[in-house]
């Protein structure tokens, strides 16, 4: 069996490295930490000597940049410091009332429907945790997870990176959105074949667009493309075509005063899984685990997900 080498650097030195790497400057790190710049530089040099690798490249008058080894080490160092903080809280008897920071992500097309209520419920359960939110497309949140800027992210399970673990929360079933006066607007369900000759308002986001197009047996007649959920609803209400979405607003009125009608799809079409994603192999902090539990309970109690009703990517 091999042995684990001794590592002679401290949590303080590790924190100095993380701060300098994130700010890209020894001077900025000195101001942030209120520590002499020479002390920060010496601490980082000690970490590099112990590891036997260069973590930062010092550019004269142009700050710092990470080496490839430094990029990988920064992700691990953030995680290590987070767990050290959790360990300290537990030792002080604070494990029962979680405290500290939690960085989460939420895909922009889920945020308007769930984020506010979810954060409110988490704050009710764990008032001592301060949550920050990164909002964006799926690929943006994947990067935020993999480089350590987020611990967990609420996303759709569409071609997610292989090094992410997922916790299923709900299924979002697609439905057809029609203008109020459309002949099929009052039917119980509609087949996509019945709309084959009509123009489609394509909800056009990376990964999402492929999902929506694949629901059709033949290539749809795309009239307009939009990355805005509300723009898609407005275009449909204005009679420019139909759309297919996965989340339903609580009102059929659009921002510009139009009216849309949501109709179930009679075809056997796949739903989208709403999941909480995290980095595979990374042990979650107690805060991240508590947030995951809150998400699971939250979605289990939602009428629209519990009843498998029509739920936008």
C-alpha positions as a printed Julia matrix, in Angstrom:
313×3 Matrix{Float64}:
   0.0    0.0     0.0
   1.12   3.54   -0.72
   1.28   6.25    1.88
  -0.27   9.7     1.93
   2.34  12.45    1.9
   2.27  15.09    4.62
   0.97  18.46    3.46
   2.25  21.43    5.4
  -0.04  24.33    4.57
  -2.82  25.82    6.61
  -6.45  26.71    6.03
  -5.44  30.36    6.22
  -2.9   29.92    3.42
  -5.52  28.05    1.38
  -8.0   30.89    1.91
  -5.39  33.42    0.77
  -4.85  31.43   -2.44
  -8.58  31.15   -3.18
  -9.17  34.87   -2.62
  -6.22  35.92   -4.79
  -7.21  33.49   -7.55
 -10.84  34.64   -7.56
  -9.94  38.36   -7.57
  -7.03  37.92   -9.99
  -4.8   40.21   -7.99
  -2.6   40.11   -4.9
  -3.43  43.74   -4.26
  -7.19  43.12   -4.43
  -6.82  40.09   -2.16
  -4.86  42.19    0.33
  -7.68  44.74    0.45
 -10.36  42.05    0.72
  -8.63  40.12    3.5
  -7.06  43.18    5.19
  -3.73  41.37    5.21
  -0.37  42.57    3.92
   0.24  41.7     0.27
   3.6   40.18    1.15
   1.89  37.78    3.57
  -0.53  36.61    0.88
   2.28  36.15   -1.65
   4.35  34.17    0.86
   1.37  31.98    1.79
   0.66  31.09   -1.84
   4.33  30.37   -2.49
   4.27  27.97    0.49
   1.24  26.13   -0.92
   2.96  25.85   -4.32
   6.15  24.49   -2.74
   4.22  21.88   -0.77
   2.3   20.75   -3.84
   5.3   20.91   -6.14
   3.32  22.74   -8.85
   2.82  26.32   -9.96
  -0.75  27.45   -9.33
  -0.63  31.11  -10.35
   1.18  33.04  -13.06
   2.25  36.48  -11.85
   1.98  39.11  -14.61
   3.86  42.3   -13.93
   1.3   45.1   -13.43
  -1.41  42.86  -14.92
  -2.45  40.72  -11.98
  -2.66  36.95  -11.78
  -3.87  34.07  -13.91
  -4.33  30.41  -13.04
  -2.31  27.59  -14.52
  -4.14  24.42  -15.55
  -3.11  22.88  -12.22
  -4.26  26.01  -10.47
  -7.71  25.84  -12.09
  -8.23  22.28  -10.84
  -6.82  23.08   -7.41
  -9.1   26.13   -7.03
 -12.21  23.96   -7.38
 -10.92  21.5    -4.77
  -9.77  24.29   -2.44
 -13.2   25.94   -2.48
 -14.82  22.64   -1.6
 -12.27  21.96    1.15
 -12.79  25.36    2.76
 -16.57  24.93    2.61
 -16.35  21.58    4.39
 -13.94  23.04    6.94
 -16.52  25.72    7.73
 -19.22  23.06    8.1
 -16.98  21.06   10.42
 -16.34  24.12   12.58
 -20.06  24.86   12.77
 -20.76  21.28   13.82
 -18.08  21.44   16.49
 -19.71  24.55   17.91
 -23.02  22.73   18.19
 -24.6   24.61   15.27
 -25.37  21.62   13.08
 -29.04  21.71   14.07
 -29.42  25.27   12.8
 -27.47  25.58    9.57
 -25.54  28.78    8.9
 -23.27  30.15    6.2
 -23.35  30.69    2.45
 -24.96  28.5    -0.21
 -24.5   29.22   -3.92
 -27.15  27.67   -6.16
 -28.02  27.88   -9.85
 -31.39  27.92  -11.58
 -32.06  27.63  -15.3
 -33.68  30.85  -16.49
 -36.84  29.16  -17.78
 -37.63  27.52  -14.45
 -36.8   30.53  -12.27
 -39.98  32.58  -12.91
 -42.21  29.64  -12.0
 -40.54  28.2    -8.91
 -37.52  30.11   -7.62
 -39.23  32.68   -5.38
 -41.45  30.11   -3.65
 -38.56  27.67   -3.3
 -36.27  30.26   -1.71
 -39.03  31.34    0.65
 -39.57  27.76    1.79
 -35.83  27.17    2.27
 -35.52  30.41    4.28
 -38.39  29.28    6.48
 -36.62  25.98    7.19
 -33.07  27.33    7.47
 -33.09  31.08    8.2
 -29.37  31.12    9.02
 -28.26  30.19    5.49
 -27.56  33.02    3.04
 -28.39  31.9    -0.51
 -26.95  33.43   -3.67
 -28.43  32.51   -7.06
 -26.83  32.24  -10.51
 -29.4   32.24  -13.31
 -28.7   31.23  -16.91
 -28.93  28.57  -19.6
 -28.13  24.93  -18.89
 -24.57  25.1   -20.28
 -23.82  28.17  -18.16
 -24.97  26.4   -15.01
 -23.0   23.26  -15.89
 -19.85  25.4   -16.0
 -20.78  27.08  -12.71
 -21.13  23.67  -11.06
 -17.94  22.21  -12.49
 -15.76  25.18  -11.55
 -17.2   25.4    -8.05
 -19.21  28.64   -8.34
 -22.42  26.75   -7.51
 -22.95  23.71   -5.31
 -26.28  22.65   -6.81
 -28.41  23.82   -9.73
 -32.07  23.42  -10.67
 -32.1   22.45  -14.35
 -33.78  20.34  -16.99
 -32.09  17.0   -17.65
 -31.2   17.69  -21.29
 -27.83  16.23  -22.34
 -26.21  17.09  -19.03
 -22.47  16.62  -18.55
 -21.5   13.07  -17.6
 -19.69  14.24  -14.47
 -22.89  15.59  -12.93
 -25.19  13.69  -10.59
 -28.9   14.45  -10.69
 -31.73  14.22   -8.19
 -35.09  13.93  -10.0
 -37.71  16.38   -8.74
 -40.58  16.59  -11.25
 -41.62  16.02  -14.84
 -42.64  18.86  -17.14
 -45.1   17.6   -19.75
 -45.27  19.54  -23.05
 -48.5   21.13  -24.23
 -49.68  23.13  -27.24
 -50.27  26.84  -26.87
 -52.92  28.28  -29.23
 -54.57  31.67  -29.75
 -57.99  32.03  -28.17
 -59.91  31.86  -31.45
 -58.13  28.83  -32.93
 -60.46  26.0   -34.04
 -58.61  23.51  -31.83
 -58.43  25.77  -28.77
 -61.48  24.18  -27.11
 -60.65  20.54  -27.79
 -59.71  18.19  -24.95
 -56.4   17.29  -26.63
 -54.67  17.9   -29.94
 -52.37  15.78  -32.08
 -49.31  17.53  -33.48
 -50.23  16.09  -36.88
 -53.27  18.36  -36.82
 -50.92  21.35  -36.68
 -48.45  20.17  -39.33
 -49.53  22.8   -41.86
 -49.49  25.66  -39.35
 -46.56  27.93  -38.42
 -44.64  27.19  -35.22
 -43.34  29.76  -32.76
 -40.19  27.89  -31.68
 -38.97  28.35  -28.14
 -35.35  28.67  -29.17
 -32.74  28.04  -26.49
 -29.71  25.74  -26.77
 -30.77  22.1   -26.19
 -34.4   23.15  -25.74
 -34.88  23.81  -29.44
 -33.84  20.27  -30.35
 -36.27  18.82  -27.83
 -39.21  20.81  -29.18
 -38.42  20.07  -32.82
 -38.04  16.35  -32.08
 -41.61  16.2   -30.75
 -42.88  16.5   -34.34
 -42.9   13.5   -36.67
 -42.09  15.83  -39.6
 -39.99  19.0   -39.69
 -42.22  21.81  -38.36
 -42.82  25.07  -40.23
 -40.96  27.49  -37.98
 -42.34  31.03  -38.4
 -40.57  32.82  -35.55
 -37.9   31.89  -33.03
 -37.64  33.38  -29.56
 -35.68  32.71  -26.38
 -38.35  34.51  -24.33
 -41.21  32.56  -22.8
 -43.46  35.61  -22.71
 -42.61  36.63  -26.28
 -43.66  33.17  -27.45
 -46.98  33.55  -25.62
 -47.51  37.03  -27.08
 -46.81  35.87  -30.65
 -49.25  33.0   -30.24
 -51.92  35.3   -28.83
 -51.41  37.6   -31.83
 -52.22  34.78  -34.25
 -48.71  34.28  -35.63
 -48.71  30.52  -35.0
 -48.82  27.89  -32.28
 -46.1   27.01  -29.79
 -45.12  24.1   -27.56
 -44.04  24.82  -23.99
 -43.55  22.9   -20.73
 -44.44  25.35  -17.96
 -47.84  26.98  -17.61
 -48.38  30.51  -16.34
 -51.16  31.05  -13.82
 -52.93  33.38  -16.25
 -53.87  33.03  -19.93
 -53.38  36.76  -20.46
 -50.15  37.94  -22.1
 -48.2   41.1   -21.32
 -49.76  42.91  -24.3
 -53.32  41.97  -23.38
 -53.78  38.95  -25.63
 -55.19  35.58  -24.61
 -53.72  32.11  -25.12
 -55.15  28.66  -24.52
 -53.15  25.63  -23.3
 -54.21  22.3   -24.82
 -52.82  18.86  -23.86
 -51.03  16.83  -26.57
 -52.72  13.54  -27.4
 -49.56  11.99  -28.88
 -47.13   9.99  -26.75
 -44.48  12.7   -26.31
 -41.65  12.69  -23.76
 -41.72  14.97  -20.74
 -38.7   16.86  -19.49
 -37.21  15.92  -16.14
 -36.67  18.75  -13.68
 -33.63  17.82  -11.58
 -31.21  19.17   -9.02
 -27.69  18.73  -10.42
 -24.4   18.55   -8.53
 -20.85  17.47   -9.32
 -20.35  13.71   -9.18
 -17.99  12.52   -6.47
 -18.11  15.78   -4.5
 -19.52  15.37   -1.0
 -22.26  17.99   -0.53
 -22.15  20.4     2.37
 -24.9   20.18    4.95
 -26.4   23.34    3.43
 -26.54  21.8    -0.05
 -28.09  18.61    1.33
 -30.72  20.65    3.17
 -31.52  22.56    0.01
 -31.88  19.31   -1.94
 -34.3   17.97    0.68
 -36.28  21.2     0.52
 -36.49  20.98   -3.28
 -37.75  17.42   -3.12
 -40.45  18.25   -0.59
 -41.38  21.45   -2.45
 -41.96  19.77   -5.81
 -43.74  16.81   -4.24
 -46.34  19.2    -2.83
 -46.94  21.2    -6.02
 -50.37  20.41   -7.51
 -49.1   20.89  -11.06
 -46.31  18.33  -10.63
 -48.14  16.0    -8.29
 -50.99  15.61  -10.75
 -48.72  15.42  -13.8
 -50.45  18.44  -15.28
 -49.0   20.38  -18.21
 -46.05  22.08  -16.95
 -41.11  25.8   -20.58
 -37.79  24.79  -20.96
